[in-house]
Amino acid sequence: MLLRSDAVSTAQLLDQALDVLDEVTWQTTVRSAMGREIPASEIPWMRTREVWLHAIDLDAGARIADLPSGIVDTLLDDVVPVLSQKPECPAVILSPTDRHHNWRLGPDDVDNDRVISATANNLVGWLTGRIAGSTLGDHTPDLPAWL
């Protein structure tokens, strides 16, 4: 219960802090926990992302399949470019079976003829290290750590 209480109280504190930001302050550069400089406007998404993914990590009932479609699509848009910049990232096309859009993973200068098809939720699970690549197929490559 303490963890739940902390999550609620920190969410309230964050809401209060964000409520006072004006247009200029939203564009102020802040430093993320990873040391990356970002505009303050990214904070709500980062909080949303962390709450959803860590709810899955806690194994307290939330599953990758429970992620709302808007969160899944935004995660794909967020995670794919980060992973793609890593030298050990394989070149593949991510083709969600429940979307009309593909994501290109890996370096742009490599022909991506390898396609990985799965639900968008399962692709996010694999990209973020929450599910094993083997659940997507026998020839799913290993990925570098996302963060």
BAGU-418832 format. One line per 8 residues: for each residue y, z, x of N, C-alpha, C, O, CB. Coordinates in steps of 0.2 Angstrom, whole numbers, plus 5000, padded with zeros to 4 digits. Each point is the difference from the previous one (the first is absolute). Glycine has a CB too. Example, Ala and Ser with C-alpha at 12.3 -4.5 7.8 and 13.67 -1.06 7.14 Angstrom:
! BAGU-418832
4972 5039 5066 5006 5000 4996 5006 5000 5004 4999 5003 5005 4995 5003 4986 ~ 5011 4990 5007 5006 5001 5004 5005 5003 4996 5006 5001 5003 4991 4989 5003
//
This chain:
! BAGU-418832
4994 5000 5004 5006 5000 4996 5006 5000 5004 5006 4997 4998 4988 5009 4993 ~ 5006 4997 5015 5006 5000 5005 5002 4993 5001 5006 4999 5001 4990 5012 5004 ~ 4999 4985 4997 5002 4993 5002 5003 4996 4994 5005 4997 5001 4986 5003 5007 ~ 5007 5001 4986 5003 4997 4994 5007 5003 4999 5005 4996 4999 4984 5002 4996 ~ 5012 5008 5006 5006 5003 4999 5005 4998 5005 5006 4998 4999 4989 5012 4997 ~ 5003 4989 5011 5004 4997 5005 5002 4993 4998 5006 4998 5001 4989 5009 5008 ~ 5000 4989 4989 5002 4993 4998 5005 5000 4995 5005 4996 5000 4984 5000 5003 ~ 5011 5008 4992 5005 5000 4994 5007 5002 5003 5005 4997 4998 4985 5006 4993
5010 5003 5013 5006 5002 5002 5003 4995 5005 5007 4999 5000 4989 5013 4998 ~ 5001 4985 5006 5003 4995 5005 5002 4994 4996 5005 4997 5002 4988 5008 5007 ~ 5003 4993 4986 5003 4994 4996 5006 5002 4997 5005 4996 4999 4983 5001 4999 ~ 5013 5009 4999 5006 5002 4997 5006 5000 5005 5006 4998 4999 4988 5009 4993 ~ 5005 4996 5014 5005 5000 5005 5002 4993 5002 5006 4999 5001 4989 5012 5003 ~ 5000 4985 4997 5001 4993 5002 5005 4996 4994 5004 4997 5002 4985 5003 5005 ~ 5009 5001 4987 5004 4997 4994 5007 5003 5001 5004 4996 4999 4985 5003 4994 ~ 5012 5007 5008 5007 5003 5000 5004 4997 5006 5005 4998 4999 4990 5013 4996
5001 4988 5011 5004 4997 5005 5001 4993 4999 5006 4997 5002 4988 5011 5006 ~ 5002 4988 4989 5001 4993 4999 5005 4999 4995 5004 4995 5000 4984 5003 5003 ~ 5013 5006 4992 5004 5000 4994 5008 5000 5003 5004 4997 4996 4988 5008 4996 ~ 5009 4997 5013 5007 5001 5003 5002 4994 5004 5006 5000 5002 4993 5012 4997 ~ 4996 4984 5003 5002 4994 5004 5004 4995 4997 4998 4998 4994 4991 5004 5012 ~ 5016 4995 4997 5004 4995 4997 4998 4993 5003 4995 5000 5004 5015 5008 4994 ~ 4993 4986 5000 4998 4994 5003 5000 4999 5007 4995 4997 5004 5009 4998 4986 ~ 5001 5008 5014 5000 5000 5007 4995 5004 5003 4997 4998 5005 5015 5000 4994
4987 5008 4998 4995 5005 5003 4993 4997 5000 4996 5001 5004 5011 5009 4993 ~ 4991 4986 4997 4994 4997 5000 4998 4996 5005 4994 4999 5002 5007 5002 4986 ~ 5004 4996 5015 4999 4995 5006 5001 5003 5007 4999 4997 5005 5005 4995 4988 ~ 4997 5015 5007 5000 5004 5006 4993 4999 5004 4995 5001 4997 5014 5007 4998 ~ 4991 4991 5011 4994 5000 5004 4998 5007 5001 5003 5005 5002 5000 4985 5004 ~ 4990 5011 4993 4997 5007 5001 4994 4998 5004 4998 4994 5001 5006 5011 4988 ~ 4993 5000 5014 4994 5000 5004 4994 5002 4996 5000 5006 4997 5007 4995 5014 ~ 4988 4995 4989 4994 5002 4996 4996 5005 5004 5001 5001 5006 4998 4988 4988
4995 5014 5003 4996 5005 5004 4997 4996 5006 4998 5003 5005 5000 5004 4984 ~ 5001 4986 5010 4997 4997 5006 5005 4998 5005 4998 4996 5005 4994 4999 4987 ~ 5014 5007 5007 5006 4998 5005 5003 4993 4999 5004 4998 5004 4990 5009 5004 ~ 5004 4990 4986 5003 4993 4999 5007 5001 4996 5001 5004 4996 4987 4991 5003 ~ 5017 5001 5003 5006 5000 4997 5000 4996 4994 4998 4994 5000 5008 5008 5010 ~ 4996 5001 4984 4999 4997 4993 5007 5001 4996 5003 5005 5002 4984 4996 4999 ~ 5014 4995 4994 5006 5002 4996 4997 5006 4995 4994 5000 4998 5011 4988 5003 ~ 5000 5016 4997 4998 5006 4996 4997 4997 4993 4996 5003 4997 5013 5004 5008
4992 4987 4993 4998 4997 4994 4992 4999 5000 4997 4999 4995 5014 4995 5004 ~ 4986 5007 5007 4993 4999 5000 4996 5007 4999 4994 5000 4999 5008 4991 5009 ~ 5002 5014 4992 4997 5007 4999 4996 5000 4993 4994 5003 5001 5015 5002 5006 ~ 4994 4993 4988 4995 5001 4993 4994 4996 5001 4995 5003 4998 5015 4998 4995 ~ 4990 4993 5010 4993 4997 5000 4996 5003 5005 4994 5001 4999 5012 4988 4999 ~ 4996 5014 5008 4996 5003 5004 4997 5007 4997 4994 5001 5001 5013 4994 5009 ~ 4997 5008 4986 4997 5006 4997 4995 4998 4995 4994 5003 4999 5017 5003 5002 ~ 4990 4989 4995 4995 4997 4995 4994 4998 5004 4994 5002 4997 5015 4994 4995
4991 5001 5013 4994 4997 5004 4997 5006 5002 4993 5000 5000 5013 4990 5004 ~ 4997 5015 4999 4997 5006 5003 4996 5004 4995 4994 5002 5001 5014 4998 5008 ~ 4995 5001 4985 4997 5004 4995 4994 4997 4997 4995 5003 5000 5016 5001 4997 ~ 4989 4989 5002 4994 4997 4997 4995 5000 5005 4994 5002 4999 5013 4991 4994 ~ 4994 5005 5013 4995 4999 5005 4997 5007 5002 4994 5001 5001 5011 4989 5004 ~ 4999 5015 4996 4997 5007 5002 4997 5003 4994 4995 5004 5001 5014 4997 5007 ~ 4992 4997 4986 4997 5003 4994 4992 4997 5001 4996 5004 4998 5015 4996 4994 ~ 4989 4994 5010 4993 4997 5001 4997 5004 5006 4994 5001 4999 5009 4987 4996
5000 5013 5010 4997 5003 5006 4998 5007 4998 4995 5002 5003 5013 4992 5005 ~ 4995 5010 4988 4998 5006 4998 4993 5001 4996 4997 5005 5000 5015 4998 5000 ~ 4986 4991 4998 4994 4999 4996 4999 5006 4995 4995 5003 4999 5000 4993 5011 ~ 5011 5004 4986 5000 5005 4994 5000 4996 4994 5002 5003 4995 5005 5005 5012 ~ 4990 4986 4993 5000 4996 4993 5003 4993 5000 4998 4996 4997 5001 5015 4998 ~ 5006 4988 5010 5004 4994 5000 4996 4995 5004 4997 5002 5006 5014 5004 4993 ~ 4988 4988 4999 4996 4995 5004 5005 4994 5001 5005 4999 4996 4984 5005 4999 ~ 5009 4992 5010 5003 4993 5001 5001 4996 4993 5005 4997 4999 4991 5003 5013
4999 5000 4984 5000 4997 4994 5005 5002 4995 5002 4997 4995 4986 5001 5007 ~ 5015 5008 4999 5005 5003 4996 5007 4998 5001 5004 5002 4996 4988 5008 5003 ~ 5009 4987 5007 5007 4998 5002 5002 4995 4995 4997 4995 4998 5001 5007 5014 ~ 5008 4999 4985 5003 4995 4995 5002 4994 5004 5001 4999 5006 5004 5010 4988 ~ 4994 4985 5002 5001 4994 5003 5007 4999 5004 5000 4996 5005 4993 4999 4986 ~ 5012 5007 5006 5007 5000 5004 4999 5003 5007 5003 4998 5005 5003 5002 4984 ~ 4991 5006 5011 4999 5003 5007 4996 4996 5004 5001 5000 5006 5000 5012 4988 ~ 4993 4985 5004 4996 4996 5004 5003 4994 5002 5000 4999 5006 4991 5005 4987
5013 4993 5003 5004 4994 5003 5005 5002 5005 5001 4996 5005 4997 4998 4984 ~ 5005 5011 5010 5005 5002 5005 4997 5002 5006 5003 4999 5006 5005 5005 4985 ~ 4987 5000 5009 4996 5002 5006 4998 4994 5004 5000 4999 5006 4996 5011 4988 ~ 5001 4984 5002 4998 4994 5004 5006 4997 5003 5000 4998 5006 4991 5000 4986 ~ 5015 5002 5005 5006 4997 5003 5002 5004 5006 5003 4998 5004 5000 4998 4985 ~ 4996 5011 5011 5002 5004 5005 4995 5001 5006 5002 5000 5005 5004 5006 4986 ~ 4988 4994 5007 4995 5001 5006 4998 4994 5003 4999 5000 5007 4996 5009 4986 ~ 5004 4985 5004 4998 4994 5003 5005 4998 5006 4997 4999 5006 4998 4997 4983
5012 5004 5010 5004 4999 5006 4999 5005 5006 5001 4998 5006 5007 4996 4986 ~ 4991 5012 5006 5000 5005 5006 4993 4999 5004 5000 5000 5006 5007 5008 4987 ~ 4988 4991 5003 4993 4999 5004 5001 4993 5004 4997 5000 5005 4997 5007 4986 ~ 5009 4988 5006 5000 4993 5003 5004 5000 5006 4998 4996 5004 5001 5000 4985 ~ 5005 5009 5012 5004 5000 5007 4995 5003 5005 5002 5000 5006 5009 5002 4988 ~ 4984 5001 5005 4996 5004 5005 4995 4994 5003 4997 4996 4997 5003 5015 4997 ~ 5000 4989 5013 4996 4995 5004 4993 5000 4998 4997 4994 5000 5011 5007 5009 ~ 4989 5004 4989 4993 5000 4998 4998 4998 4993 4995 5001 4998 5004 5008 5011
5006 4990 4987 4999 4998 4993 4997 4993 4999 5002 4995 5003 5008 5012 4994 ~ 4985 4993 4999 4996 4993 4999 5005 4996 4996 5003 5002 4996 4985 5003 5005 ~ 5011 4988 4999 5003 4996 4996 4995 4998 4994 4995 4997 5001 5012 4998 5009 ~ 4996 5007 4984 4996 4999 4994 5005 4999 4994 5006 5001 5001 4984 5006 5003 ~ 5007 4989 4991 5004 5000 4994 4997 5005 4995 4994 5000 4999 5008 4988 5003 ~ 5002 5016 4995 4998 5005 4995 5001 4997 4993 5005 4998 4999 4998 5012 5009 ~ 4992 4989 4989 5000 4997 4993 4997 5004 4995 4994 5000 4998 5004 4989 5008 ~ 5007 5015 4991 4998 5005 4995 4997 4996 4994 5003 4995 4998 5006 5013 5006
4985 4995 4993 4997 4996 4995 5004 5001 4993 4998 4997 4995 4991 5005 5011 ~ 5015 5003 4994 5004 5002 4994 5007 4998 5001 5005 5003 4996 4987 5006 5001 ~ 5010 4987 5007 5007 4998 5001 5000 4992 5001 4995 4997 5001 5008 5014 5005 ~ 5003 4987 4993 5001 4992 5001 5004 4999 5007 5003 4995 5000 4997 5003 4987 ~ 5000 5007 5017 5004 4999 5007 4995 5002 5005 4996 5005 4999 5015 4998 4995 ~ 4990 4994 5012 4996 5002 5006 5005 5003 5005 5006 4998 5000 4985 4993 4998 ~ 5006 5013 5006 5004 5003 5006 4997 4997 5006 4994 5000 5001 5009 5010 4993 ~ 5001 4988 5011 4997 4998 5007 5001 5006 5005 5005 5003 5001 4999 4985 4996
4990 5014 5005 5000 5006 5005 4999 4997 5007 4996 4995 5001 4999 5012 4990 ~ 5008 4996 5014 4999 4998 5007 5005 4995 5002 5005 4999 4997 4983 5003 5001 ~ 5011 4996 5008 5006 4995 5003 5001 4994 4996 4995 4997 4998 5002 5008 5013 ~ 5009 4993 4989 5001 4993 4997 4998 4994 5003 4999 4995 4997 5011 5011 4999 ~ 4989 4995 5011 4998 4994 5004 4993 4998 5000 4998 4996 5004 5012 5006 5003 ~ 4986 5002 4989 4993 4999 5000 4998 4997 4993 5002 5002 4995 4996 5008 5013 ~ 4997 4985 4992 4998 4998 4994 4996 5005 4996 4995 5003 5003 5005 4985 5002 ~ 5002 5013 4989 4996 5006 4996 4995 4996 4996 5002 4998 4994 5008 5010 5006
4984 4991 5002 4995 4997 4996 4995 5005 4997 4996 4998 4996 5005 4991 5011 ~ 5000 5017 4995 4996 5006 4998 5004 5003 4994 5005 5002 5000 4989 5000 5011 ~ 5002 4998 4983 5003 5003 4994 4996 5006 4998 4994 5000 5000 5010 4988 4996 ~ 5000 5017 5002 4997 5006 4998 5002 5001 4993 5006 5001 4998 4993 5004 5013 ~ 4996 4995 4984 5001 5001 4993 4997 5006 4998 4995 5002 5001 5005 4986 4997 ~ 5005 5016 4998 4998 5006 4997 5005 5002 4995 5005 4996 5000 4989 5008 5010 ~ 5006 5001 4986 5005 5002 4996 5006 5002 5005 4999 5002 5005 4993 5002 4985 ~ 5014 4995 5007 5006 5002 5004 4999 5008 5002 5002 5002 5005 5005 4989 4989
4991 5013 5001 4999 5007 5002 4996 5001 5006 5001 5004 5004 5001 4999 4984 ~ 4992 4994 5012 4995 5000 5006 5003 4998 5006 4999 5002 5005 4992 4997 4987 ~ 5013 4995 5008 5003 4998 5006 5005 5005 5003 5000 5001 5006 4999 4987 4989 ~ 5005 5015 5000 5005 5005 5002 4996 5006 5003 5002 5003 5006 5006 4994 4985 ~ 4986 5005 5006 4996 5005 5003 4998 4999 5007 5000 5004 5004 4996 4998 4985 ~ 5001 4991 5012 4998 4998 5007 5006 5000 5005 4999 5003 5005 4992 4990 4989 ~ 5015 5004 5004 5005 5000 5004 5003 5006 5002 5002 5001 5006 5001 4989 4989 ~ 4997 5015 5001 5003 5007 5002 4994 5005 5002 5002 5005 5001 5007 4993 4990
4985 4999 5010 4995 5004 5003 4997 5005 4995 4997 5005 5002 5009 4994 5009 ~ 4995 5000 4983 4997 5004 4995 4993 4998 4997 4996 5004 4998 5015 4999 4999 ~ 4987 4991 5005 4993 4998 4998 4998 4996 5006 5004 4996 5003 4998 5004 4984 ~ 4991 5000 5014 4997 4996 5006 5000 4992 4998 5000 4998 4995 4993 5012 5008 ~ 5009 4986 5003 5000 4993 4999 4993 4998 4997 5000 4994 4997 5008 5005 5012 ~ 4986 5004 4993 4994 4998 4998 4999 5000 4992 4996 4996 4998 5000 5008 5013 ~ 5008 4999 4986 5000 5000 4992 5003 4994 4998 4999 4998 4994 5002 5014 5005 ~ 5002 4984 5005 5003 4994 4998 4996 4994 5001 5001 4994 4998 5010 5011 5004
4984 4996 5003 4995 4995 5002 4998 5001 5007 5003 5004 5004 5003 4988 4988 ~ 4989 5004 5009 4996 5001 5007 5004 4998 5006 5000 5003 5005 4990 4995 4989 ~ 5015 4997 5005 5004 4997 5006 5007 5002 5000 5004 4997 5002 4988 4994 4998 ~ 5009 5015 4997 5007 5002 5000 5002 5003 5007 4997 5005 5002 5002 4998 4985 ~ 5006 4995 5016 5002 5002 5007 5003 5007 5000 5002 5003 4994 5000 4985 5009 ~ 4997 5015 5002 5003 5007 5001 5008 4999 5001 5002 4995 5002 4988 5010 5004 ~ 5014 5000 4992 5007 5000 5000 5002 5005 5005 4997 5005 5000 5004 4991 4988 ~ 5005 5003 5014 5004 5005 5004 5002 5005 4995 5001 4999 4994 5002 4993 5016
4999 5014 4992 5003 5005 4996 5007 4997 4997 5004 4997 5004 4990 5013 5003 ~ 5007 4992 4987 5006 4997 4997 5006 5004 5002 5005 4997 5002 4988 5000 4988 ~ 5007 5010 5010 5005 5004 5003 4998 5004 5006 5004 5004 5002 5001 4996 4986
//
